[in-house]
Amino acid sequence: MSTKAPQDVYTHGHHESVLRSHRWRTAENSAGYLLPVLRPGLRVLDVGCGPGTITIDLAARIAPGEVIGLDRSSAVIEAAREAQAEAGAENVSFVVGDVYELSYPDASFDVVHAHQVLQHLTDPVAALREMRRVARPGGYVAVRDADHGAMTWYPPSAGLDEWLALYHEVTQANHAEADAGRRLLGWVREAGFDPAGIAPGAGVWCYATPEDRTWWSSLWADRAVASNFAAQAIEYGLADDVGLEHLAEAWRDWGRAEDGWFSILHGEVLARV
């Protein structure tokens, strides 16, 4: 166990526009690679659970097993508990915690899951080692992260090009890795998992219907000017209010394009313990 946790800076924060995106996530659209190994009665830890939509969905799939959702933000844990109450999910609990110093004994869980977490950490390998510590022999550690450098869209947009370049600059200033998806396999191997038990893969989100374009473009237009990403870009001297509004308008323009298409590639690794 780590003696001192790294000081990570979460690029997105928990602005409403960020949580709007996170609440869309389900086990099916965000953890499909994990579903084949789930079965009733398992005990699951969902690290970096955010507002809890994936966590609650996983709980329904392994009932009467138990799922614990863990996040370092007490505010977002309260939001997850509200979602739990609304869903009537009795086999879920949500706790505040630190992935570098999980407060559970060795071999406590059948599955330890983290979605879009490692990309925000200064030491993802240390986090993976801690996740492996609390997983039972024969169990799994499951991680999925976006790869920003592999994002692609149509029609071409100079504004979105600028947005992606700025996103990389902000995450670099935070000592995080925006292109985590392509690095997951290497990180998992470095964390000491048996290569024979590692199953790497990839998954895609695609926003191309009118409804999806409107939703995705509007939330990123908001994030470009109002989330922690915007505040950090200004704090680090990488952008100003005028430049950020320019990026927001680029997102709105893309959202209005009738042939607009946006895809996000994710790395995925299911590692046997």
DASULQUI-V732583 format. One record per run of one state. SS is the DSSP state (alpha for helix, beta for strand, coil for the rest). FROM is the first residue (numbers start at 0). LEN is the number of residues. If there is no record, write none. Layout:
ss->SS from->FROM len->LEN
ss->SS from->FROM len->LEN
//
This chain:
ss->coil from->0 len->15
ss->alpha from->15 len->7
ss->coil from->22 len->4
ss->alpha from->26 len->4
ss->coil from->30 len->1
ss->alpha from->31 len->4
ss->coil from->35 len->7
ss->beta from->42 len->5
ss->coil from->47 len->5
ss->alpha from->52 len->10
ss->coil from->62 len->3
ss->beta from->65 len->6
ss->coil from->71 len->2
ss->alpha from->73 len->14
ss->coil from->87 len->4
ss->beta from->91 len->5
ss->coil from->96 len->12
ss->beta from->108 len->7
ss->coil from->115 len->2
ss->alpha from->117 len->3
ss->coil from->120 len->3
ss->alpha from->123 len->10
ss->coil from->133 len->1
ss->beta from->134 len->12
ss->coil from->146 len->1
ss->alpha from->147 len->3
ss->coil from->150 len->1
ss->beta from->151 len->3
ss->coil from->154 len->3
ss->alpha from->157 len->16
ss->coil from->173 len->6
ss->alpha from->179 len->11
ss->coil from->190 len->4
ss->alpha from->194 len->3
ss->beta from->197 len->10
ss->coil from->207 len->2
ss->alpha from->209 len->17
ss->coil from->226 len->1
ss->alpha from->227 len->8
ss->coil from->235 len->5
ss->alpha from->240 len->16
ss->coil from->256 len->4
ss->beta from->260 len->12
ss->coil from->272 len->1
//
